[in-house]
Amino acid sequence: MTPNAAGWRSSAAYEHIAQMSPSDLAWEWLRRNDAYVEDYRELSEGKTDIQTLTDKIRRRWGLRFPRGPAGSAI
């Protein structure tokens, strides 16, 4: 089912964005990106070499993880 997009130009529909931190806003856009969702799925399944995938995600999305793969220290 397609969401109702009739009010997509309504500024009231986006007022909550003004209250978001830069991190919150970045997350909101990332979670809606199909390529990011696929990368995250691949990472969480653990079927790919973790270091290679972590490097790919870091380059592609500009993400840095405070801990290494699976919680190990970097």
Predicted model as a PDB file, atoms N, CA, C, CB and O in Angstrom, pLDDT in the B-factor column:
MODEL        1                                                                  
ATOM      1  N   MET A   1       0.841  -1.180   0.000  1.00 63.00           N  
ATOM      2  CA  MET A   1       0.000   0.000   0.000  1.00 63.00           C  
ATOM      3  C   MET A   1       0.884   1.239   0.000  1.00 63.00           C  
ATOM      4  CB  MET A   1      -0.956   0.000   1.215  1.00 63.00           C  
ATOM      5  O   MET A   1       1.802   1.349   0.813  1.00 63.00           O  
ATOM      6  N   THR A   2       0.619   2.147  -0.883  1.00 72.00           N  
ATOM      7  CA  THR A   2       1.390   3.371  -0.987  1.00 72.00           C  
ATOM      8  C   THR A   2       0.897   4.385   0.040  1.00 72.00           C  
ATOM      9  CB  THR A   2       1.300   3.950  -2.407  1.00 72.00           C  
ATOM     10  O   THR A   2      -0.310   4.591   0.165  1.00 72.00           O  
ATOM     11  N   PRO A   3       1.817   5.027   0.786  1.00 70.00           N  
ATOM     12  CA  PRO A   3       1.384   6.025   1.765  1.00 70.00           C  
ATOM     13  C   PRO A   3       0.750   7.235   1.069  1.00 70.00           C  
ATOM     14  CB  PRO A   3       2.577   6.475   2.633  1.00 70.00           C  
ATOM     15  O   PRO A   3       1.076   7.550  -0.075  1.00 70.00           O  
ATOM     16  N   ASN A   4      -0.148   7.894   1.772  1.00 75.00           N  
ATOM     17  CA  ASN A   4      -0.786   9.093   1.250  1.00 75.00           C  
ATOM     18  C   ASN A   4       0.227  10.231   1.266  1.00 75.00           C  
ATOM     19  CB  ASN A   4      -2.055   9.461   2.075  1.00 75.00           C  
ATOM     20  O   ASN A   4       0.677  10.655   2.331  1.00 75.00           O  
ATOM     21  N   ALA A   5       0.580  10.719   0.094  1.00 70.00           N  
ATOM     22  CA  ALA A   5       1.577  11.785  -0.029  1.00 70.00           C  
ATOM     23  C   ALA A   5       0.933  13.115  -0.384  1.00 70.00           C  
ATOM     24  CB  ALA A   5       2.618  11.420  -1.079  1.00 70.00           C  
ATOM     25  O   ALA A   5       1.617  14.030  -0.843  1.00 70.00           O  
ATOM     26  N   ALA A   6      -0.360  13.232  -0.181  1.00 72.00           N  
ATOM     27  CA  ALA A   6      -1.084  14.437  -0.575  1.00 72.00           C  
ATOM     28  C   ALA A   6      -0.529  15.698   0.090  1.00 72.00           C  
ATOM     29  CB  ALA A   6      -2.552  14.287  -0.236  1.00 72.00           C  
ATOM     30  O   ALA A   6      -0.537  16.764  -0.525  1.00 72.00           O  
ATOM     31  N   GLY A   7      -0.055  15.600   1.315  1.00 65.00           N  
ATOM     32  CA  GLY A   7       0.427  16.788   2.026  1.00 65.00           C  
ATOM     33  C   GLY A   7       1.934  16.939   2.022  1.00 65.00           C  
ATOM     34  O   GLY A   7       2.486  17.582   2.915  1.00 65.00           O  
ATOM     35  N   TRP A   8       2.616  16.364   1.042  1.00 67.00           N  
ATOM     36  CA  TRP A   8       4.073  16.389   1.075  1.00 67.00           C  
ATOM     37  C   TRP A   8       4.643  17.788   0.978  1.00 67.00           C  
ATOM     38  CB  TRP A   8       4.620  15.552  -0.033  1.00 67.00           C  
ATOM     39  O   TRP A   8       5.789  18.009   1.369  1.00 67.00           O  
ATOM     40  N   ARG A   9       3.881  18.736   0.469  1.00 73.00           N  
ATOM     41  CA  ARG A   9       4.370  20.113   0.393  1.00 73.00           C  
ATOM     42  C   ARG A   9       3.969  20.943   1.602  1.00 73.00           C  
ATOM     43  CB  ARG A   9       3.857  20.773  -0.863  1.00 73.00           C  
ATOM     44  O   ARG A   9       4.334  22.115   1.695  1.00 73.00           O  
ATOM     45  N   SER A  10       3.248  20.371   2.498  1.00 75.00           N  
ATOM     46  CA  SER A  10       2.805  21.084   3.679  1.00 75.00           C  
ATOM     47  C   SER A  10       3.969  21.248   4.655  1.00 75.00           C  
ATOM     48  CB  SER A  10       1.630  20.347   4.348  1.00 75.00           C  
ATOM     49  O   SER A  10       4.575  20.263   5.077  1.00 75.00           O  
ATOM     50  N   SER A  11       4.277  22.489   5.009  1.00 78.00           N  
ATOM     51  CA  SER A  11       5.378  22.709   5.950  1.00 78.00           C  
ATOM     52  C   SER A  11       5.069  22.127   7.321  1.00 78.00           C  
ATOM     53  CB  SER A  11       5.677  24.197   6.076  1.00 78.00           C  
ATOM     54  O   SER A  11       5.983  21.755   8.057  1.00 78.00           O  
ATOM     55  N   ALA A  12       3.786  22.046   7.673  1.00 79.00           N  
ATOM     56  CA  ALA A  12       3.407  21.478   8.969  1.00 79.00           C  
ATOM     57  C   ALA A  12       3.830  20.015   9.081  1.00 79.00           C  
ATOM     58  CB  ALA A  12       1.896  21.602   9.182  1.00 79.00           C  
ATOM     59  O   ALA A  12       4.129  19.528  10.171  1.00 79.00           O  
ATOM     60  N   ALA A  13       3.852  19.329   7.956  1.00 75.00           N  
ATOM     61  CA  ALA A  13       4.241  17.918   7.966  1.00 75.00           C  
ATOM     62  C   ALA A  13       5.715  17.728   8.308  1.00 75.00           C  
ATOM     63  CB  ALA A  13       3.945  17.289   6.618  1.00 75.00           C  
ATOM     64  O   ALA A  13       6.130  16.624   8.660  1.00 75.00           O  
ATOM     65  N   TYR A  14       6.500  18.778   8.210  1.00 78.00           N  
ATOM     66  CA  TYR A  14       7.944  18.681   8.438  1.00 78.00           C  
ATOM     67  C   TYR A  14       8.437  19.528   9.606  1.00 78.00           C  
ATOM     68  CB  TYR A  14       8.675  19.087   7.196  1.00 78.00           C  
ATOM     69  O   TYR A  14       9.645  19.692   9.775  1.00 78.00           O  
ATOM     70  N   GLU A  15       7.537  20.062  10.406  1.00 83.00           N  
ATOM     71  CA  GLU A  15       7.946  20.907  11.533  1.00 83.00           C  
ATOM     72  C   GLU A  15       8.836  20.168  12.520  1.00 83.00           C  
ATOM     73  CB  GLU A  15       6.725  21.438  12.254  1.00 83.00           C  
ATOM     74  O   GLU A  15       9.714  20.774  13.135  1.00 83.00           O  
ATOM     75  N   HIS A  16       8.624  18.877  12.679  1.00 84.00           N  
ATOM     76  CA  HIS A  16       9.424  18.101  13.635  1.00 84.00           C  
ATOM     77  C   HIS A  16      10.905  18.070  13.254  1.00 84.00           C  
ATOM     78  CB  HIS A  16       8.889  16.675  13.728  1.00 84.00           C  
ATOM     79  O   HIS A  16      11.755  17.841  14.115  1.00 84.00           O  
ATOM     80  N   ILE A  17      11.221  18.292  12.001  1.00 84.00           N  
ATOM     81  CA  ILE A  17      12.615  18.253  11.554  1.00 84.00           C  
ATOM     82  C   ILE A  17      13.435  19.363  12.209  1.00 84.00           C  
ATOM     83  CB  ILE A  17      12.690  18.378  10.025  1.00 84.00           C  
ATOM     84  O   ILE A  17      14.623  19.179  12.478  1.00 84.00           O  
ATOM     85  N   ALA A  18      12.818  20.498  12.465  1.00 85.00           N  
ATOM     86  CA  ALA A  18      13.526  21.616  13.100  1.00 85.00           C  
ATOM     87  C   ALA A  18      14.008  21.249  14.503  1.00 85.00           C  
ATOM     88  CB  ALA A  18      12.617  22.850  13.168  1.00 85.00           C  
ATOM     89  O   ALA A  18      14.948  21.861  15.011  1.00 85.00           O  
ATOM     90  N   GLN A  19      13.382  20.270  15.126  1.00 89.00           N  
ATOM     91  CA  GLN A  19      13.752  19.861  16.481  1.00 89.00           C  
ATOM     92  C   GLN A  19      14.788  18.733  16.498  1.00 89.00           C  
ATOM     93  CB  GLN A  19      12.516  19.425  17.238  1.00 89.00           C  
ATOM     94  O   GLN A  19      15.260  18.335  17.562  1.00 89.00           O  
ATOM     95  N   MET A  20      15.133  18.225  15.325  1.00 88.00           N  
ATOM     96  CA  MET A  20      16.050  17.083  15.252  1.00 88.00           C  
ATOM     97  C   MET A  20      17.507  17.540  15.303  1.00 88.00           C  
ATOM     98  CB  MET A  20      15.796  16.276  13.970  1.00 88.00           C  
ATOM     99  O   MET A  20      17.861  18.602  14.791  1.00 88.00           O  
ATOM    100  N   SER A  21      18.326  16.728  15.921  1.00 90.00           N  
ATOM    101  CA  SER A  21      19.771  16.986  15.919  1.00 90.00           C  
ATOM    102  C   SER A  21      20.306  16.579  14.538  1.00 90.00           C  
ATOM    103  CB  SER A  21      20.510  16.190  17.089  1.00 90.00           C  
ATOM    104  O   SER A  21      19.638  15.843  13.812  1.00 90.00           O  
ATOM    105  N   PRO A  22      21.497  17.049  14.174  1.00 87.00           N  
ATOM    106  CA  PRO A  22      22.081  16.608  12.906  1.00 87.00           C  
ATOM    107  C   PRO A  22      22.186  15.079  12.807  1.00 87.00           C  
ATOM    108  CB  PRO A  22      23.462  17.227  12.733  1.00 87.00           C  
ATOM    109  O   PRO A  22      21.962  14.511  11.738  1.00 87.00           O  
ATOM    110  N   SER A  23      22.520  14.426  13.898  1.00 85.00           N  
ATOM    111  CA  SER A  23      22.612  12.957  13.898  1.00 85.00           C  
ATOM    112  C   SER A  23      21.250  12.319  13.664  1.00 85.00           C  
ATOM    113  CB  SER A  23      23.200  12.454  15.224  1.00 85.00           C  
ATOM    114  O   SER A  23      21.131  11.348  12.916  1.00 85.00           O  
ATOM    115  N   ASP A  24      20.225  12.867  14.307  1.00 88.00           N  
ATOM    116  CA  ASP A  24      18.868  12.340  14.115  1.00 88.00           C  
ATOM    117  C   ASP A  24      18.425  12.501  12.668  1.00 88.00           C  
ATOM    118  CB  ASP A  24      17.874  13.048  15.053  1.00 88.00           C  
ATOM    119  O   ASP A  24      17.827  11.591  12.094  1.00 88.00           O  
ATOM    120  N   LEU A  25      18.712  13.637  12.087  1.00 87.00           N  
ATOM    121  CA  LEU A  25      18.326  13.896  10.706  1.00 87.00           C  
ATOM    122  C   LEU A  25      19.081  12.971   9.748  1.00 87.00           C  
ATOM    123  CB  LEU A  25      18.587  15.367  10.345  1.00 87.00           C  
ATOM    124  O   LEU A  25      18.496  12.432   8.808  1.00 87.00           O  
ATOM    125  N   ALA A  26      20.362  12.793   9.987  1.00 84.00           N  
ATOM    126  CA  ALA A  26      21.156  11.889   9.150  1.00 84.00           C  
ATOM    127  C   ALA A  26      20.604  10.471   9.232  1.00 84.00           C  
ATOM    128  CB  ALA A  26      22.640  11.910   9.576  1.00 84.00           C  
ATOM    129  O   ALA A  26      20.480   9.792   8.213  1.00 84.00           O  
ATOM    130  N   TRP A  27      20.273  10.022  10.441  1.00 84.00           N  
ATOM    131  CA  TRP A  27      19.719   8.683  10.607  1.00 84.00           C  
ATOM    132  C   TRP A  27      18.384   8.549   9.878  1.00 84.00           C  
ATOM    133  CB  TRP A  27      19.544   8.360  12.094  1.00 84.00           C  
ATOM    134  O   TRP A  27      18.125   7.530   9.237  1.00 84.00           O  
ATOM    135  N   GLU A  28      17.543   9.565   9.973  1.00 85.00           N  
ATOM    136  CA  GLU A  28      16.238   9.528   9.311  1.00 85.00           C  
ATOM    137  C   GLU A  28      16.394   9.311   7.812  1.00 85.00           C  
ATOM    138  CB  GLU A  28      15.463  10.824   9.577  1.00 85.00           C  
ATOM    139  O   GLU A  28      15.649   8.533   7.217  1.00 85.00           O  
ATOM    140  N   TRP A  29      17.347   9.987   7.202  1.00 85.00           N  
ATOM    141  CA  TRP A  29      17.556   9.834   5.760  1.00 85.00           C  
ATOM    142  C   TRP A  29      18.238   8.512   5.429  1.00 85.00           C  
ATOM    143  CB  TRP A  29      18.387  10.994   5.220  1.00 85.00           C  
ATOM    144  O   TRP A  29      17.897   7.880   4.430  1.00 85.00           O  
ATOM    145  N   LEU A  30      19.181   8.091   6.238  1.00 83.00           N  
ATOM    146  CA  LEU A  30      19.849   6.812   5.979  1.00 83.00           C  
ATOM    147  C   LEU A  30      18.880   5.636   6.051  1.00 83.00           C  
ATOM    148  CB  LEU A  30      20.984   6.602   6.972  1.00 83.00           C  
ATOM    149  O   LEU A  30      18.898   4.760   5.186  1.00 83.00           O  
ATOM    150  N   ARG A  31      18.043   5.617   7.069  1.00 85.00           N  
ATOM    151  CA  ARG A  31      17.151   4.473   7.251  1.00 85.00           C  
ATOM    152  C   ARG A  31      16.136   4.336   6.128  1.00 85.00           C  
ATOM    153  CB  ARG A  31      16.430   4.588   8.566  1.00 85.00           C  
ATOM    154  O   ARG A  31      15.541   3.271   5.961  1.00 85.00           O  
ATOM    155  N   ARG A  32      15.930   5.389   5.363  1.00 87.00           N  
ATOM    156  CA  ARG A  32      14.996   5.344   4.234  1.00 87.00           C  
ATOM    157  C   ARG A  32      15.701   5.010   2.921  1.00 87.00           C  
ATOM    158  CB  ARG A  32      14.270   6.679   4.102  1.00 87.00           C  
ATOM    159  O   ARG A  32      15.053   4.907   1.880  1.00 87.00           O  
ATOM    160  N   ASN A  33      17.001   4.843   2.960  1.00 89.00           N  
ATOM    161  CA  ASN A  33      17.782   4.588   1.756  1.00 89.00           C  
ATOM    162  C   ASN A  33      17.945   3.078   1.555  1.00 89.00           C  
ATOM    163  CB  ASN A  33      19.167   5.284   1.844  1.00 89.00           C  
ATOM    164  O   ASN A  33      18.525   2.390   2.395  1.00 89.00           O  
ATOM    165  N   ASP A  34      17.428   2.578   0.437  1.00 91.00           N  
ATOM    166  CA  ASP A  34      17.464   1.139   0.187  1.00 91.00           C  
ATOM    167  C   ASP A  34      18.886   0.570   0.162  1.00 91.00           C  
ATOM    168  CB  ASP A  34      16.778   0.835  -1.122  1.00 91.00           C  
ATOM    169  O   ASP A  34      19.115  -0.543   0.634  1.00 91.00           O  
ATOM    170  N   ALA A  35      19.832   1.323  -0.382  1.00 89.00           N  
ATOM    171  CA  ALA A  35      21.219   0.840  -0.428  1.00 89.00           C  
ATOM    172  C   ALA A  35      21.799   0.715   0.986  1.00 89.00           C  
ATOM    173  CB  ALA A  35      22.095   1.791  -1.281  1.00 89.00           C  
ATOM    174  O   ALA A  35      22.526  -0.235   1.278  1.00 89.00           O  
ATOM    175  N   TYR A  36      21.478   1.670   1.855  1.00 85.00           N  
ATOM    176  CA  TYR A  36      21.949   1.597   3.235  1.00 85.00           C  
ATOM    177  C   TYR A  36      21.323   0.400   3.949  1.00 85.00           C  
ATOM    178  CB  TYR A  36      21.624   2.901   3.987  1.00 85.00           C  
ATOM    179  O   TYR A  36      22.007  -0.327   4.670  1.00 85.00           O  
ATOM    180  N   VAL A  37      20.027   0.202   3.747  1.00 88.00           N  
ATOM    181  CA  VAL A  37      19.336  -0.932   4.367  1.00 88.00           C  
ATOM    182  C   VAL A  37      19.982  -2.246   3.925  1.00 88.00           C  
ATOM    183  CB  VAL A  37      17.829  -0.920   4.002  1.00 88.00           C  
ATOM    184  O   VAL A  37      20.162  -3.157   4.733  1.00 88.00           O  
ATOM    185  N   GLU A  38      20.324  -2.336   2.656  1.00 88.00           N  
ATOM    186  CA  GLU A  38      20.976  -3.548   2.145  1.00 88.00           C  
ATOM    187  C   GLU A  38      22.362  -3.737   2.777  1.00 88.00           C  
ATOM    188  CB  GLU A  38      21.100  -3.480   0.606  1.00 88.00           C  
ATOM    189  O   GLU A  38      22.715  -4.847   3.173  1.00 88.00           O  
ATOM    190  N   ASP A  39      23.142  -2.662   2.870  1.00 84.00           N  
ATOM    191  CA  ASP A  39      24.461  -2.755   3.507  1.00 84.00           C  
ATOM    192  C   ASP A  39      24.324  -3.182   4.970  1.00 84.00           C  
ATOM    193  CB  ASP A  39      25.204  -1.402   3.414  1.00 84.00           C  
ATOM    194  O   ASP A  39      25.092  -4.016   5.449  1.00 84.00           O  
ATOM    195  N   TYR A  40      23.358  -2.618   5.670  1.00 82.00           N  
ATOM    196  CA  TYR A  40      23.151  -2.967   7.073  1.00 82.00           C  
ATOM    197  C   TYR A  40      22.752  -4.436   7.208  1.00 82.00           C  
ATOM    198  CB  TYR A  40      22.076  -2.062   7.699  1.00 82.00           C  
ATOM    199  O   TYR A  40      23.248  -5.138   8.089  1.00 82.00           O  
ATOM    200  N   ARG A  41      21.846  -4.904   6.327  1.00 88.00           N  
ATOM    201  CA  ARG A  41      21.424  -6.300   6.350  1.00 88.00           C  
ATOM    202  C   ARG A  41      22.634  -7.213   6.140  1.00 88.00           C  
ATOM    203  CB  ARG A  41      20.347  -6.566   5.269  1.00 88.00           C  
ATOM    204  O   ARG A  41      22.809  -8.207   6.845  1.00 88.00           O  
ATOM    205  N   GLU A  42      23.456  -6.858   5.165  1.00 85.00           N  
ATOM    206  CA  GLU A  42      24.651  -7.656   4.872  1.00 85.00           C  
ATOM    207  C   GLU A  42      25.588  -7.690   6.083  1.00 85.00           C  
ATOM    208  CB  GLU A  42      25.393  -7.087   3.639  1.00 85.00           C  
ATOM    209  O   GLU A  42      26.149  -8.737   6.409  1.00 85.00           O  
ATOM    210  N   LEU A  43      25.751  -6.553   6.741  1.00 79.00           N  
ATOM    211  CA  LEU A  43      26.607  -6.489   7.924  1.00 79.00           C  
ATOM    212  C   LEU A  43      26.033  -7.339   9.058  1.00 79.00           C  
ATOM    213  CB  LEU A  43      26.776  -5.032   8.385  1.00 79.00           C  
ATOM    214  O   LEU A  43      26.767  -8.082   9.710  1.00 79.00           O  
ATOM    215  N   SER A  44      24.731  -7.232   9.292  1.00 83.00           N  
ATOM    216  CA  SER A  44      24.130  -7.946  10.416  1.00 83.00           C  
ATOM    217  C   SER A  44      24.065  -9.454  10.201  1.00 83.00           C  
ATOM    218  CB  SER A  44      22.747  -7.417  10.671  1.00 83.00           C  
ATOM    219  O   SER A  44      24.052 -10.211  11.171  1.00 83.00           O  
ATOM    220  N   GLU A  45      24.023  -9.904   8.945  1.00 86.00           N  
ATOM    221  CA  GLU A  45      23.989 -11.343   8.672  1.00 86.00           C  
ATOM    222  C   GLU A  45      25.343 -12.006   8.890  1.00 86.00           C  
ATOM    223  CB  GLU A  45      23.528 -11.590   7.250  1.00 86.00           C  
ATOM    224  O   GLU A  45      25.413 -13.209   9.141  1.00 86.00           O  
ATOM    225  N   GLY A  46      26.412 -11.231   8.797  1.00 81.00           N  
ATOM    226  CA  GLY A  46      27.741 -11.757   9.063  1.00 81.00           C  
ATOM    227  C   GLY A  46      28.265 -12.743   8.040  1.00 81.00           C  
ATOM    228  O   GLY A  46      29.161 -13.528   8.350  1.00 81.00           O  
ATOM    229  N   LYS A  47      27.728 -12.725   6.821  1.00 83.00           N  
ATOM    230  CA  LYS A  47      28.160 -13.665   5.786  1.00 83.00           C  
ATOM    231  C   LYS A  47      29.337 -13.142   4.964  1.00 83.00           C  
ATOM    232  CB  LYS A  47      27.003 -13.978   4.866  1.00 83.00           C  
ATOM    233  O   LYS A  47      29.952 -13.898   4.212  1.00 83.00           O  
ATOM    234  N   THR A  48      29.648 -11.871   5.101  1.00 83.00           N  
ATOM    235  CA  THR A  48      30.731 -11.239   4.356  1.00 83.00           C  
ATOM    236  C   THR A  48      31.874 -10.954   5.323  1.00 83.00           C  
ATOM    237  CB  THR A  48      30.248  -9.927   3.652  1.00 83.00           C  
ATOM    238  O   THR A  48      31.650 -10.770   6.519  1.00 83.00           O  
ATOM    239  N   ASP A  49      33.099 -10.919   4.804  1.00 86.00           N  
ATOM    240  CA  ASP A  49      34.244 -10.554   5.639  1.00 86.00           C  
ATOM    241  C   ASP A  49      33.947  -9.228   6.323  1.00 86.00           C  
ATOM    242  CB  ASP A  49      35.555 -10.462   4.796  1.00 86.00           C  
ATOM    243  O   ASP A  49      33.726  -8.216   5.658  1.00 86.00           O  
ATOM    244  N   ILE A  50      33.941  -9.235   7.647  1.00 82.00           N  
ATOM    245  CA  ILE A  50      33.501  -8.083   8.432  1.00 82.00           C  
ATOM    246  C   ILE A  50      34.373  -6.848   8.207  1.00 82.00           C  
ATOM    247  CB  ILE A  50      33.497  -8.439   9.902  1.00 82.00           C  
ATOM    248  O   ILE A  50      33.853  -5.734   8.138  1.00 82.00           O  
ATOM    249  N   GLN A  51      35.678  -7.026   8.092  1.00 85.00           N  
ATOM    250  CA  GLN A  51      36.548  -5.865   7.918  1.00 85.00           C  
ATOM    251  C   GLN A  51      36.341  -5.230   6.539  1.00 85.00           C  
ATOM    252  CB  GLN A  51      38.022  -6.268   8.104  1.00 85.00           C  
ATOM    253  O   GLN A  51      36.302  -4.005   6.421  1.00 85.00           O  
ATOM    254  N   THR A  52      36.211  -6.052   5.504  1.00 87.00           N  
ATOM    255  CA  THR A  52      35.965  -5.544   4.158  1.00 87.00           C  
ATOM    256  C   THR A  52      34.650  -4.779   4.110  1.00 87.00           C  
ATOM    257  CB  THR A  52      35.950  -6.693   3.139  1.00 87.00           C  
ATOM    258  O   THR A  52      34.579  -3.687   3.548  1.00 87.00           O  
ATOM    259  N   LEU A  53      33.609  -5.358   4.703  1.00 83.00           N  
ATOM    260  CA  LEU A  53      32.304  -4.707   4.698  1.00 83.00           C  
ATOM    261  C   LEU A  53      32.317  -3.430   5.534  1.00 83.00           C  
ATOM    262  CB  LEU A  53      31.235  -5.664   5.219  1.00 83.00           C  
ATOM    263  O   LEU A  53      31.721  -2.429   5.136  1.00 83.00           O  
ATOM    264  N   THR A  54      32.983  -3.450   6.678  1.00 80.00           N  
ATOM    265  CA  THR A  54      33.087  -2.250   7.512  1.00 80.00           C  
ATOM    266  C   THR A  54      33.788  -1.136   6.752  1.00 80.00           C  
ATOM    267  CB  THR A  54      33.841  -2.559   8.819  1.00 80.00           C  
ATOM    268  O   THR A  54      33.354   0.015   6.806  1.00 80.00           O  
ATOM    269  N   ASP A  55      34.861  -1.456   6.048  1.00 84.00           N  
ATOM    270  CA  ASP A  55      35.572  -0.451   5.246  1.00 84.00           C  
ATOM    271  C   ASP A  55      34.678   0.097   4.140  1.00 84.00           C  
ATOM    272  CB  ASP A  55      36.851  -1.052   4.637  1.00 84.00           C  
ATOM    273  O   ASP A  55      34.674   1.300   3.880  1.00 84.00           O  
ATOM    274  N   LYS A  56      33.927  -0.775   3.495  1.00 83.00           N  
ATOM    275  CA  LYS A  56      33.002  -0.346   2.429  1.00 83.00           C  
ATOM    276  C   LYS A  56      31.960   0.621   2.985  1.00 83.00           C  
ATOM    277  CB  LYS A  56      32.300  -1.573   1.784  1.00 83.00           C  
ATOM    278  O   LYS A  56      31.705   1.670   2.392  1.00 83.00           O  
ATOM    279  N   ILE A  57      31.363   0.274   4.111  1.00 79.00           N  
ATOM    280  CA  ILE A  57      30.338   1.120   4.721  1.00 79.00           C  
ATOM    281  C   ILE A  57      30.932   2.450   5.162  1.00 79.00           C  
ATOM    282  CB  ILE A  57      29.691   0.407   5.916  1.00 79.00           C  
ATOM    283  O   ILE A  57      30.312   3.501   4.997  1.00 79.00           O  
ATOM    284  N   ARG A  58      32.116   2.402   5.715  1.00 81.00           N  
ATOM    285  CA  ARG A  58      32.788   3.635   6.158  1.00 81.00           C  
ATOM    286  C   ARG A  58      32.999   4.583   4.983  1.00 81.00           C  
ATOM    287  CB  ARG A  58      34.145   3.309   6.826  1.00 81.00           C  
ATOM    288  O   ARG A  58      32.743   5.782   5.094  1.00 81.00           O  
ATOM    289  N   ARG A  59      33.468   4.045   3.856  1.00 84.00           N  
ATOM    290  CA  ARG A  59      33.702   4.884   2.667  1.00 84.00           C  
ATOM    291  C   ARG A  59      32.393   5.365   2.046  1.00 84.00           C  
ATOM    292  CB  ARG A  59      34.514   4.109   1.622  1.00 84.00           C  
ATOM    293  O   ARG A  59      32.253   6.539   1.704  1.00 84.00           O  
ATOM    294  N   ARG A  60      31.450   4.459   1.907  1.00 84.00           N  
ATOM    295  CA  ARG A  60      30.200   4.776   1.212  1.00 84.00           C  
ATOM    296  C   ARG A  60      29.314   5.738   1.986  1.00 84.00           C  
ATOM    297  CB  ARG A  60      29.437   3.513   0.936  1.00 84.00           C  
ATOM    298  O   ARG A  60      28.714   6.635   1.395  1.00 84.00           O  
ATOM    299  N   TRP A  61      29.222   5.566   3.291  1.00 78.00           N  
ATOM    300  CA  TRP A  61      28.279   6.342   4.088  1.00 78.00           C  
ATOM    301  C   TRP A  61      28.955   7.327   5.037  1.00 78.00           C  
ATOM    302  CB  TRP A  61      27.405   5.415   4.876  1.00 78.00           C  
ATOM    303  O   TRP A  61      28.264   8.084   5.719  1.00 78.00           O  
ATOM    304  N   GLY A  62      30.257   7.339   5.098  1.00 77.00           N  
ATOM    305  CA  GLY A  62      30.940   8.275   5.982  1.00 77.00           C  
ATOM    306  C   GLY A  62      30.735   7.940   7.453  1.00 77.00           C  
ATOM    307  O   GLY A  62      30.777   8.818   8.315  1.00 77.00           O  
ATOM    308  N   LEU A  63      30.512   6.659   7.728  1.00 67.00           N  
ATOM    309  CA  LEU A  63      30.268   6.237   9.101  1.00 67.00           C  
ATOM    310  C   LEU A  63      31.552   5.738   9.733  1.00 67.00           C  
ATOM    311  CB  LEU A  63      29.191   5.150   9.153  1.00 67.00           C  
ATOM    312  O   LEU A  63      32.380   5.094   9.090  1.00 67.00           O  
ATOM    313  N   ARG A  64      31.692   6.051  11.000  1.00 66.00           N  
ATOM    314  CA  ARG A  64      32.808   5.538  11.775  1.00 66.00           C  
ATOM    315  C   ARG A  64      32.226   4.868  12.999  1.00 66.00           C  
ATOM    316  CB  ARG A  64      33.820   6.666  12.164  1.00 66.00           C  
ATOM    317  O   ARG A  64      31.299   5.392  13.616  1.00 66.00           O  
ATOM    318  N   PHE A  65      32.757   3.725  13.350  1.00 58.00           N  
ATOM    319  CA  PHE A  65      32.249   2.972  14.477  1.00 58.00           C  
ATOM    320  C   PHE A  65      33.201   3.144  15.653  1.00 58.00           C  
ATOM    321  CB  PHE A  65      32.075   1.478  14.115  1.00 58.00           C  
ATOM    322  O   PHE A  65      34.407   2.957  15.498  1.00 58.00           O  
ATOM    323  N   PRO A  66      32.676   3.501  16.835  1.00 64.00           N  
ATOM    324  CA  PRO A  66      33.548   3.721  17.985  1.00 64.00           C  
ATOM    325  C   PRO A  66      34.258   2.445  18.440  1.00 64.00           C  
ATOM    326  CB  PRO A  66      32.745   4.291  19.133  1.00 64.00           C  
ATOM    327  O   PRO A  66      35.281   2.507  19.122  1.00 64.00           O  
ATOM    328  N   ARG A  67      33.730   1.332  18.072  1.00 63.00           N  
ATOM    329  CA  ARG A  67      34.364   0.058  18.375  1.00 63.00           C  
ATOM    330  C   ARG A  67      34.486  -0.691  17.075  1.00 63.00           C  
ATOM    331  CB  ARG A  67      33.559  -0.762  19.436  1.00 63.00           C  
ATOM    332  O   ARG A  67      33.765  -0.399  16.122  1.00 63.00           O  
ATOM    333  N   GLY A  68      35.365  -1.631  17.017  1.00 57.00           N  
ATOM    334  CA  GLY A  68      35.553  -2.412  15.802  1.00 57.00           C  
ATOM    335  C   GLY A  68      34.389  -3.362  15.566  1.00 57.00           C  
ATOM    336  O   GLY A  68      33.400  -3.337  16.298  1.00 57.00           O  
ATOM    337  N   PRO A  69      34.509  -4.188  14.557  1.00 56.00           N  
ATOM    338  CA  PRO A  69      33.471  -5.172  14.272  1.00 56.00           C  
ATOM    339  C   PRO A  69      33.168  -6.049  15.464  1.00 56.00           C  
ATOM    340  CB  PRO A  69      33.874  -6.029  13.109  1.00 56.00           C  
ATOM    341  O   PRO A  69      34.075  -6.482  16.176  1.00 56.00           O  
ATOM    342  N   ALA A  70      31.900  -6.307  15.679  1.00 58.00           N  
ATOM    343  CA  ALA A  70      31.426  -7.179  16.769  1.00 58.00           C  
ATOM    344  C   ALA A  70      31.889  -6.692  18.153  1.00 58.00           C  
ATOM    345  CB  ALA A  70      31.919  -8.614  16.540  1.00 58.00           C  
ATOM    346  O   ALA A  70      32.074  -7.496  19.065  1.00 58.00           O  
ATOM    347  N   GLY A  71      32.074  -5.374  18.301  1.00 55.00           N  
ATOM    348  CA  GLY A  71      32.404  -4.819  19.609  1.00 55.00           C  
ATOM    349  C   GLY A  71      33.862  -4.898  20.011  1.00 55.00           C  
ATOM    350  O   GLY A  71      34.213  -4.509  21.125  1.00 55.00           O  
ATOM    351  N   SER A  72      34.723  -5.390  19.131  1.00 53.00           N  
ATOM    352  CA  SER A  72      36.142  -5.466  19.476  1.00 53.00           C  
ATOM    353  C   SER A  72      36.756  -4.075  19.462  1.00 53.00           C  
ATOM    354  CB  SER A  72      36.896  -6.396  18.501  1.00 53.00           C  
ATOM    355  O   SER A  72      36.268  -3.190  18.760  1.00 53.00           O  
ATOM    356  N   ALA A  73      37.786  -3.879  20.205  1.00 49.00           N  
ATOM    357  CA  ALA A  73      38.464  -2.585  20.227  1.00 49.00           C  
ATOM    358  C   ALA A  73      39.193  -2.341  18.916  1.00 49.00           C  
ATOM    359  CB  ALA A  73      39.447  -2.508  21.403  1.00 49.00           C  
ATOM    360  O   ALA A  73      39.759  -3.261  18.325  1.00 49.00           O  
ATOM    361  N   ILE A  74      39.174  -1.101  18.473  1.00 47.00           N  
ATOM    362  CA  ILE A  74      39.876  -0.753  17.226  1.00 47.00           C  
ATOM    363  C   ILE A  74      41.341  -0.547  17.520  1.00 47.00           C  
ATOM    364  CB  ILE A  74      39.273   0.519  16.571  1.00 47.00           C  
ATOM    365  O   ILE A  74      42.117  -0.247  16.613  1.00 47.00           O  
TER     366      ILE A  74                                                      
ENDMDL                                                                          
END                                                                             
